[in-house]
Amino acid sequence: MAFTYTTFVNNVSGMTVSGVTRQYTAPPQQLSTADLPASYPRLPIADNQSVTLTHGRGLLTAAVELVVVLEPYRQGTNVANFAACVTMIDAIETAIATNANTYDVDRWNIILQIEEYGVDRPHWQLVARIEGSGT
């Protein structure tokens, strides 16, 4: 089956990550604390290059970020929030590794970010940049 960007993004956004309460298929307009942790895909990237001499299509590569929003930044303590982030990193890692072969995943990394949702509402979130390729 051909590797398509649409399929790759849909597969990544549909992955079951243990502990995630709500999955969105696109960035949500707003987030409710009751739905957290929540996940959604963002910042799609597609790349391709022509094959030398034939000018045919080379290997299609794509990247998508899977964002997992954990909770408002000033809710709880840093110790509890840090522990929740580490636990969620394990859950994201497990989900990606479990699906890597099926979804043509080549590599990934996961970072912690603080991002605002709503008006002046910073949240703890983990961002997994997942890269894949196929023909």
ChimeraX commands (.cxc) that place a marker at each C-alpha (Angstrom):
marker #1 position 0.00,0.00,0.00 radius 0.5
marker #1 position 1.30,3.46,-0.88 radius 0.5
marker #1 position 2.53,5.75,1.86 radius 0.5
marker #1 position 0.36,8.87,1.96 radius 0.5
marker #1 position 0.57,11.86,4.21 radius 0.5
marker #1 position -3.14,11.70,5.06 radius 0.5
marker #1 position -2.87,8.09,6.19 radius 0.5
marker #1 position 0.28,8.80,8.22 radius 0.5
marker #1 position -1.33,11.74,10.08 radius 0.5
marker #1 position -4.56,9.80,10.67 radius 0.5
marker #1 position -2.62,6.80,11.99 radius 0.5
marker #1 position -0.55,8.91,14.38 radius 0.5
marker #1 position -3.51,10.94,15.66 radius 0.5
marker #1 position -5.53,7.74,16.13 radius 0.5
marker #1 position -2.90,5.91,18.19 radius 0.5
marker #1 position -4.12,4.82,21.59 radius 0.5
marker #1 position -1.90,6.36,24.28 radius 0.5
marker #1 position -2.54,4.96,27.74 radius 0.5
marker #1 position -3.83,7.66,30.08 radius 0.5
marker #1 position -5.14,10.00,27.36 radius 0.5
marker #1 position -8.77,10.86,28.08 radius 0.5
marker #1 position -9.70,12.49,24.77 radius 0.5
marker #1 position -8.22,12.26,21.27 radius 0.5
marker #1 position -8.73,15.01,18.72 radius 0.5
marker #1 position -8.04,14.54,15.01 radius 0.5
marker #1 position -6.99,18.20,14.63 radius 0.5
marker #1 position -5.94,21.00,17.00 radius 0.5
marker #1 position -8.95,21.78,19.23 radius 0.5
marker #1 position -10.48,25.25,19.47 radius 0.5
marker #1 position -10.42,24.98,23.25 radius 0.5
marker #1 position -9.68,22.43,25.95 radius 0.5
marker #1 position -11.70,21.54,29.02 radius 0.5
marker #1 position -9.85,20.39,32.12 radius 0.5
marker #1 position -12.30,17.46,32.28 radius 0.5
marker #1 position -10.93,16.19,28.94 radius 0.5
marker #1 position -7.28,16.19,30.04 radius 0.5
marker #1 position -4.96,14.58,29.25 radius 0.5
marker #1 position -5.94,15.16,25.62 radius 0.5
marker #1 position -4.03,14.52,22.39 radius 0.5
marker #1 position -4.09,16.02,18.91 radius 0.5
marker #1 position -1.84,16.22,15.82 radius 0.5
marker #1 position -0.19,19.43,14.62 radius 0.5
marker #1 position 2.43,20.95,12.31 radius 0.5
marker #1 position 2.38,18.48,9.46 radius 0.5
marker #1 position 5.53,18.35,7.38 radius 0.5
marker #1 position 6.00,16.50,4.09 radius 0.5
marker #1 position 9.23,16.13,2.16 radius 0.5
marker #1 position 10.25,14.52,-1.10 radius 0.5
marker #1 position 13.05,14.76,-3.60 radius 0.5
marker #1 position 13.40,13.65,-7.17 radius 0.5
marker #1 position 15.44,10.59,-7.92 radius 0.5
marker #1 position 18.65,11.49,-9.75 radius 0.5
marker #1 position 18.55,11.11,-13.55 radius 0.5
marker #1 position 14.99,9.75,-13.76 radius 0.5
marker #1 position 13.36,12.70,-12.02 radius 0.5
marker #1 position 10.88,10.25,-10.55 radius 0.5
marker #1 position 9.54,10.46,-7.06 radius 0.5
marker #1 position 11.91,9.43,-4.29 radius 0.5
marker #1 position 11.07,8.26,-0.83 radius 0.5
marker #1 position 8.24,10.34,0.66 radius 0.5
marker #1 position 9.00,11.41,4.20 radius 0.5
marker #1 position 6.56,12.99,6.59 radius 0.5
marker #1 position 6.54,14.28,10.14 radius 0.5
marker #1 position 3.68,15.10,12.45 radius 0.5
marker #1 position 3.68,16.24,16.05 radius 0.5
marker #1 position 1.43,14.41,18.46 radius 0.5
marker #1 position 0.65,16.82,21.30 radius 0.5
marker #1 position -0.51,15.48,24.67 radius 0.5
marker #1 position -1.82,18.24,26.93 radius 0.5
marker #1 position -1.63,17.17,30.57 radius 0.5
marker #1 position -3.02,19.92,32.80 radius 0.5
marker #1 position -2.92,23.63,33.60 radius 0.5
marker #1 position 0.57,24.77,34.55 radius 0.5
marker #1 position -0.15,26.08,38.04 radius 0.5
marker #1 position -2.41,23.19,39.00 radius 0.5
marker #1 position -0.82,20.70,41.39 radius 0.5
marker #1 position 2.84,20.76,42.35 radius 0.5
marker #1 position 5.93,20.64,40.17 radius 0.5
marker #1 position 6.86,17.27,41.68 radius 0.5
marker #1 position 3.47,15.73,40.82 radius 0.5
marker #1 position 3.39,17.35,37.37 radius 0.5
marker #1 position 6.93,16.20,36.58 radius 0.5
marker #1 position 6.04,12.64,37.61 radius 0.5
marker #1 position 2.90,12.75,35.43 radius 0.5
marker #1 position 5.00,13.93,32.46 radius 0.5
marker #1 position 7.54,11.14,32.89 radius 0.5
marker #1 position 4.75,8.55,33.14 radius 0.5
marker #1 position 3.08,9.98,30.01 radius 0.5
marker #1 position 6.39,9.91,28.11 radius 0.5
marker #1 position 6.52,6.16,28.79 radius 0.5
marker #1 position 2.93,5.81,27.54 radius 0.5
marker #1 position 3.62,7.79,24.35 radius 0.5
marker #1 position 6.84,5.84,23.74 radius 0.5
marker #1 position 4.98,2.55,24.15 radius 0.5
marker #1 position 2.22,3.61,21.73 radius 0.5
marker #1 position 4.70,4.72,19.06 radius 0.5
marker #1 position 6.93,1.65,19.42 radius 0.5
marker #1 position 3.91,-0.66,19.26 radius 0.5
marker #1 position 2.71,0.93,16.01 radius 0.5
marker #1 position 6.07,1.80,14.40 radius 0.5
marker #1 position 6.11,-1.07,11.91 radius 0.5
marker #1 position 2.46,-0.80,10.93 radius 0.5
marker #1 position 2.55,3.01,10.50 radius 0.5
marker #1 position 5.98,3.24,8.76 radius 0.5
marker #1 position 7.52,5.22,11.64 radius 0.5
marker #1 position 11.26,5.84,11.26 radius 0.5
marker #1 position 12.10,7.93,14.33 radius 0.5
marker #1 position 10.62,10.10,17.03 radius 0.5
marker #1 position 11.47,12.35,19.94 radius 0.5
marker #1 position 9.40,13.72,22.81 radius 0.5
marker #1 position 9.83,17.09,24.54 radius 0.5
marker #1 position 8.07,18.99,27.31 radius 0.5
marker #1 position 6.54,22.38,26.51 radius 0.5
marker #1 position 4.33,24.90,28.23 radius 0.5
marker #1 position 1.67,26.34,25.91 radius 0.5
marker #1 position -1.35,28.57,26.45 radius 0.5
marker #1 position -4.87,27.34,25.78 radius 0.5
marker #1 position -7.61,29.88,26.26 radius 0.5
marker #1 position -6.81,33.25,27.80 radius 0.5
marker #1 position -3.64,33.18,29.92 radius 0.5
marker #1 position -4.00,29.45,30.64 radius 0.5
marker #1 position -0.56,27.84,30.31 radius 0.5
marker #1 position -0.61,24.02,30.27 radius 0.5
marker #1 position 1.98,21.28,30.64 radius 0.5
marker #1 position 2.21,19.39,27.37 radius 0.5
marker #1 position 4.39,16.79,25.73 radius 0.5
marker #1 position 5.12,16.99,22.02 radius 0.5
marker #1 position 6.17,13.85,20.17 radius 0.5
marker #1 position 7.62,14.60,16.75 radius 0.5
marker #1 position 7.05,11.42,14.76 radius 0.5
marker #1 position 8.73,10.90,11.37 radius 0.5
marker #1 position 7.87,8.23,8.82 radius 0.5
marker #1 position 8.61,7.35,5.22 radius 0.5
marker #1 position 7.41,5.13,2.40 radius 0.5
marker #1 position 6.85,4.87,-1.31 radius 0.5
marker link #1:1,2 radius 0.2
marker link #1:2,3 radius 0.2
marker link #1:3,4 radius 0.2
marker link #1:4,5 radius 0.2
marker link #1:5,6 radius 0.2
marker link #1:6,7 radius 0.2
marker link #1:7,8 radius 0.2
marker link #1:8,9 radius 0.2
marker link #1:9,10 radius 0.2
marker link #1:10,11 radius 0.2
marker link #1:11,12 radius 0.2
marker link #1:12,13 radius 0.2
marker link #1:13,14 radius 0.2
marker link #1:14,15 radius 0.2
marker link #1:15,16 radius 0.2
marker link #1:16,17 radius 0.2
marker link #1:17,18 radius 0.2
marker link #1:18,19 radius 0.2
marker link #1:19,20 radius 0.2
marker link #1:20,21 radius 0.2
marker link #1:21,22 radius 0.2
marker link #1:22,23 radius 0.2
marker link #1:23,24 radius 0.2
marker link #1:24,25 radius 0.2
marker link #1:25,26 radius 0.2
marker link #1:26,27 radius 0.2
marker link #1:27,28 radius 0.2
marker link #1:28,29 radius 0.2
marker link #1:29,30 radius 0.2
marker link #1:30,31 radius 0.2
marker link #1:31,32 radius 0.2
marker link #1:32,33 radius 0.2
marker link #1:33,34 radius 0.2
marker link #1:34,35 radius 0.2
marker link #1:35,36 radius 0.2
marker link #1:36,37 radius 0.2
marker link #1:37,38 radius 0.2
marker link #1:38,39 radius 0.2
marker link #1:39,40 radius 0.2
marker link #1:40,41 radius 0.2
marker link #1:41,42 radius 0.2
marker link #1:42,43 radius 0.2
marker link #1:43,44 radius 0.2
marker link #1:44,45 radius 0.2
marker link #1:45,46 radius 0.2
marker link #1:46,47 radius 0.2
marker link #1:47,48 radius 0.2
marker link #1:48,49 radius 0.2
marker link #1:49,50 radius 0.2
marker link #1:50,51 radius 0.2
marker link #1:51,52 radius 0.2
marker link #1:52,53 radius 0.2
marker link #1:53,54 radius 0.2
marker link #1:54,55 radius 0.2
marker link #1:55,56 radius 0.2
marker link #1:56,57 radius 0.2
marker link #1:57,58 radius 0.2
marker link #1:58,59 radius 0.2
marker link #1:59,60 radius 0.2
marker link #1:60,61 radius 0.2
marker link #1:61,62 radius 0.2
marker link #1:62,63 radius 0.2
marker link #1:63,64 radius 0.2
marker link #1:64,65 radius 0.2
marker link #1:65,66 radius 0.2
marker link #1:66,67 radius 0.2
marker link #1:67,68 radius 0.2
marker link #1:68,69 radius 0.2
marker link #1:69,70 radius 0.2
marker link #1:70,71 radius 0.2
marker link #1:71,72 radius 0.2
marker link #1:72,73 radius 0.2
marker link #1:73,74 radius 0.2
marker link #1:74,75 radius 0.2
marker link #1:75,76 radius 0.2
marker link #1:76,77 radius 0.2
marker link #1:77,78 radius 0.2
marker link #1:78,79 radius 0.2
marker link #1:79,80 radius 0.2
marker link #1:80,81 radius 0.2
marker link #1:81,82 radius 0.2
marker link #1:82,83 radius 0.2
marker link #1:83,84 radius 0.2
marker link #1:84,85 radius 0.2
marker link #1:85,86 radius 0.2
marker link #1:86,87 radius 0.2
marker link #1:87,88 radius 0.2
marker link #1:88,89 radius 0.2
marker link #1:89,90 radius 0.2
marker link #1:90,91 radius 0.2
marker link #1:91,92 radius 0.2
marker link #1:92,93 radius 0.2
marker link #1:93,94 radius 0.2
marker link #1:94,95 radius 0.2
marker link #1:95,96 radius 0.2
marker link #1:96,97 radius 0.2
marker link #1:97,98 radius 0.2
marker link #1:98,99 radius 0.2
marker link #1:99,100 radius 0.2
marker link #1:100,101 radius 0.2
marker link #1:101,102 radius 0.2
marker link #1:102,103 radius 0.2
marker link #1:103,104 radius 0.2
marker link #1:104,105 radius 0.2
marker link #1:105,106 radius 0.2
marker link #1:106,107 radius 0.2
marker link #1:107,108 radius 0.2
marker link #1:108,109 radius 0.2
marker link #1:109,110 radius 0.2
marker link #1:110,111 radius 0.2
marker link #1:111,112 radius 0.2
marker link #1:112,113 radius 0.2
marker link #1:113,114 radius 0.2
marker link #1:114,115 radius 0.2
marker link #1:115,116 radius 0.2
marker link #1:116,117 radius 0.2
marker link #1:117,118 radius 0.2
marker link #1:118,119 radius 0.2
marker link #1:119,120 radius 0.2
marker link #1:120,121 radius 0.2
marker link #1:121,122 radius 0.2
marker link #1:122,123 radius 0.2
marker link #1:123,124 radius 0.2
marker link #1:124,125 radius 0.2
marker link #1:125,126 radius 0.2
marker link #1:126,127 radius 0.2
marker link #1:127,128 radius 0.2
marker link #1:128,129 radius 0.2
marker link #1:129,130 radius 0.2
marker link #1:130,131 radius 0.2
marker link #1:131,132 radius 0.2
marker link #1:132,133 radius 0.2
marker link #1:133,134 radius 0.2
marker link #1:134,135 radius 0.2
view
